[in-house]
Amino acid sequence: MLYSLLFALRDQVSVLNVTRYITFRTTVAALTALFLVLLLGPWMIERLRRLQIGQHIREEGPQAHQAKAGTPTMGGVLILLGILVPTLLWADLTNRNVQIVFLATLAFGAIGFADDYLKVVRKQNLGLSVRQKLAAQFAVGLAVGLTVYWLAQAQPDEYSTRVVFPFFKQLVPDLGWLYVVFAVLLLTLSSNAVNLTDGLDGLAIGATLVAAAAFTGLAYVSSHFVFSEYLNLIHRPEAGELTVFCGSMVGASMGFLWWNCYPAQVFMGDVGSLSLGGALGTVAVLIKQELLLFVVGGLFMLEALSVMLQVGSFRLTGKRIFRMAPLHHHFELVGWKEPQIIIRFWIIAVIFALFSLTTLKLR
């Protein structure tokens, strides 16, 4: 909205011509998100305390976590505001990619909000059932997948159902209608992976910050003809506006980390983790880096994989691979201190993000 107004005045006020540049609007969006979350943080935390919206700790989790019971949760609402408001202000709202990722993020956030709300009402760590949550995630993923599939038929120059394989230059299969199924599974996995990672103070939001920063760069180079051609990427000129959205995600993550770092003053809850995971997955779909998401968000995937391996092993053999899943709980029980796990996992997230960028020329 603000972008459209300022850009329309560029002929009268020449300095406003700077708003045409995506790099400028991305920077301003990130700063807007950062200061918005920092300024609203104390008010939001106090409001959640007054409403007695506190975290309920599951009994089967590490006993050390019981001390965190009652910490304000649903702080993910603050994250959503930090992402969506700057996007509304600084992105081109007529851009279809912005519309898709905006609505998808909001929809995943609504699922998380419903889950968190039920936990608060029931005063225990039981919100939506697994089936209800998965059904809702599938529905959002289906909507995104069908939209991209339909756009690929209507505008083949802008959208595609092809999938790029990292490291393999010539391996770019067109999935056709199967792309819809692929998108559903990818978005569901992405949203749940971030949700599973959100178990220690600042862990998930710090890793999201790293992944969002990587996708900010990827969205920009994908939209730039020279860079995309040099890196052999699918050129997506309309995807440039996603850079502004990703910049907002970076700023919102930085701001929320201020309040969520150890010891956390507020937890994001499912409203935050599901929306962040859904946003990352949707951006990956729209810039045609779906499989690279597994590298950019490698830490999230490791956390999700640890849960799948643990459940599979226990059901097949009756034995556990890890002392507790997700993976960060295993290291807690091994004896690592919470700050150690958080910082070391952040380092792993940075390594994955850097490695993902190197794959662009290793094809």
Buried (B, 14 or more C-beta within 10 A) or exposed (E): EBBBEBBEBBEEEEEBBBBEEBEBBBBBBBBBBBBBBBEBBEEBBEEBBEEEBBBBBEEEBBEEBEEBEEBBBBBBBBBBBBBBBBBBBBBBBEBBBBBBBBBBBBBBBBBBBBBBBBBBEEEEBEBBEEEBBBEBBBEBBBBBBBBBBEBBEEEEEBBBBBBBBBEEEEEBEEBEEBBBEBBBBBBBBBBBBBBBBBBBBBBBBBBBBBBBBBBBBBBBBBBBEEBBEEBEBBBBEBBBBBBBBBBBBBBBBBBBBBBBBBEBBBBBBBBBBBBBBBBBBBBBBBBBBBBBBBBBBBBBBBBBBBBEBBEEBEEEEEEBBBEBBBBBBBBBEEEBEBBEBBBEBBEBBBEBBEBBBEBBEEB
